[in-house]
Amino acid sequence: VVEPLLLLVISELPTYGYHIAKELDKRSRGYFKFGGSTIYSALRRLEREGLVLSTWQQVTQKQKRRCYELTEKGHQILAEELSEWQQFYNATSKVVSY
């Protein structure tokens, strides 16, 4: 579940792990509270799979942070995931409202 959510946030603008975690927490109104190890493990998997690319950004003279952006493959996979989620949501809604 976490990887597609990360792809969604990263697709909007290149960003870093802490921001992704905070954004998911905010958008889900606290439902998705992923810890740093969950976020960064998933980001490493996504990078190994070629779905995201990371670069180091200088924040201050002493501080750097890794920034993530989607690759073309990442955009394709996200589109597929969103389509599957929509189909699942539609089917579930029919069952619930039956």
C-alpha positions in Angstrom: 0.0 0.0 0.0 2.7 2.5 0.9 4.6 2.5 -2.5 1.6 3.8 -4.6 1.0 6.5 -2.0 4.6 7.6 -2.2 4.5 7.7 -6.0 1.3 9.8 -5.9 2.9 12.5 -3.6 6.2 12.5 -5.5 4.4 12.8 -8.9 3.2 16.3 -7.8 6.7 17.6 -7.3 10.1 16.3 -6.4 10.3 16.1 -2.7 12.0 14.4 0.3 11.0 11.6 2.6 10.0 13.6 5.7 7.7 15.8 3.5 6.1 12.8 2.0 5.3 11.3 5.4 3.9 14.6 6.6 1.8 15.0 3.4 0.3 11.5 3.7 -0.5 12.1 7.4 -2.2 15.4 6.5 -4.1 14.2 3.5 -5.4 11.1 5.3 -6.2 13.1 8.5 -3.9 10.9 10.5 -4.8 7.5 9.0 -1.5 7.0 7.2 1.2 7.7 9.8 4.2 6.0 8.4 7.5 6.0 10.3 10.8 7.0 8.7 12.0 3.4 8.3 8.8 2.5 6.4 9.1 5.6 4.1 12.8 5.3 3.4 12.7 1.5 2.9 9.9 1.9 0.4 11.7 4.8 -1.4 14.8 2.6 -1.7 12.7 -0.2 -3.2 11.1 2.3 -5.7 14.5 3.5 -6.7 15.9 0.0 -7.2 12.8 -0.7 -9.4 13.5 2.4 -11.5 10.3 4.2 -10.5 12.0 7.1 -8.7 15.3 8.9 -9.0 17.0 10.5 -6.1 19.5 13.4 -6.0 21.1 15.1 -3.1 20.1 18.7 -2.5 22.1 21.2 -0.4 19.8 22.6 2.2 22.3 24.5 4.2 26.1 24.6 4.1 26.2 21.6 6.4 22.9 19.9 5.6 21.9 17.8 2.6 18.7 15.9 1.9 17.8 13.3 -0.7 15.1 14.5 -3.0 13.0 12.1 -5.0 11.2 12.5 -8.4 9.3 10.1 -10.6 10.8 8.5 -13.6 8.8 7.8 -16.8 8.3 4.3 -15.6 7.2 5.6 -12.2 4.5 7.7 -13.9 3.3 4.7 -15.9 3.1 2.5 -12.9 1.3 5.2 -10.9 -1.3 5.6 -13.7 -1.9 1.8 -13.6 -2.2 1.8 -9.8 -4.7 4.7 -9.8 -6.8 2.9 -12.4 -6.8 -0.3 -10.3 -7.7 1.6 -7.2 -10.6 3.3 -9.0 -11.9 0.0 -10.2 -11.6 -1.5 -6.7 -13.4 1.6 -5.2 -16.2 1.3 -7.7 -16.7 -2.4 -7.1 -16.6 -2.0 -3.3 -19.1 0.9 -3.4 -21.5 -1.3 -5.3 -21.2 -4.1 -2.7 -21.6 -1.7 0.2 -24.6 0.1 -1.2 -26.3 -3.1 -2.4 
